[in-house]
């Protein structure tokens, strides 16, 4: 059975790209994983939904949400805020 979301990403190891995969059926878990990849400067090579590569618009929407989550977490850490306060003040979800 194919997982609903499949993320292909790569990291440099001894000057060689090491390609890895992440699979989940949960869209929230996929977005959270993308947020972690963004935070760690990992190259995202592709995002598939039910085996089909997401369109640029769909992938951008998912990545924008992941970036918003990352920004929210960073604001909470830097300003010692609770997630709901960061959302109210800045509009980011943490």
C-alpha positions in Angstrom: 0.0 0.0 0.0 1.4 3.4 -1.0 1.7 6.0 1.8 -0.4 9.1 1.1 2.6 11.5 1.5 6.1 10.7 0.4 9.0 13.2 0.9 12.3 12.6 -0.8 15.2 14.6 0.7 19.0 14.6 0.6 21.9 15.5 2.9 25.5 15.9 2.1 27.8 13.2 3.6 31.5 13.3 2.7 30.7 15.4 -0.3 28.2 12.9 -1.6 24.4 13.4 -1.5 22.6 10.8 0.6 19.0 10.5 -0.5 16.4 9.5 2.0 12.7 9.1 2.1 9.9 9.9 4.6 6.4 8.4 4.3 3.2 9.1 6.2 -0.5 9.0 5.8 -0.9 12.1 8.1 -0.8 15.5 6.3 0.0 17.3 9.6 3.0 14.9 10.2 4.2 15.6 6.7 4.1 19.3 7.2 5.9 19.1 10.5 8.6 16.9 8.9 9.0 19.5 6.1 9.4 22.2 8.8 12.2 20.2 10.4 13.9 19.8 7.0 13.7 23.5 6.4 15.1 24.2 9.8 18.1 21.9 9.2 18.9 23.2 5.7 18.2 19.8 4.1 17.5 19.7 0.4 13.9 18.7 -0.4 14.0 16.8 -3.7 10.3 16.0 -4.1 6.9 15.7 -2.5 4.4 13.1 -3.7 0.8 12.5 -2.7 -0.5 9.0 -3.3 2.4 8.3 -5.7 1.9 11.4 -7.8 4.3 14.4 -7.6 2.6 17.4 -6.2 2.0 20.4 -8.5 4.2 23.4 -7.9 1.2 25.3 -6.3 0.3 22.4 -4.0 4.0 21.8 -3.0 4.4 25.6 -2.4 1.3 25.7 -0.2 2.6 22.8 1.9 6.1 24.3 2.2 4.6 27.7 3.1 2.7 26.1 5.9 5.9 24.3 7.1 7.8 27.6 7.0 5.1 29.3 9.0 5.3 26.5 11.6 9.1 27.0 11.8 8.8 30.7 12.2 6.2 30.3 14.9 8.5 27.9 16.8 11.4 30.2 16.5 9.4 33.2 17.8 8.1 31.2 20.7 11.7 30.2 21.6 13.2 33.7 21.1 10.5 35.6 22.9 9.4 33.0 25.4 5.8 33.0 24.1 3.1 30.4 24.2 2.0 29.1 20.7 -1.4 30.8 20.9 0.2 34.1 21.8 2.6 33.9 18.9 -0.3 33.1 16.6 -2.3 36.1 17.9 0.7 38.5 17.7 2.4 37.3 14.5 -0.1 35.1 12.7 2.2 32.0 12.7 1.2 28.6 14.0 3.8 27.0 16.3 
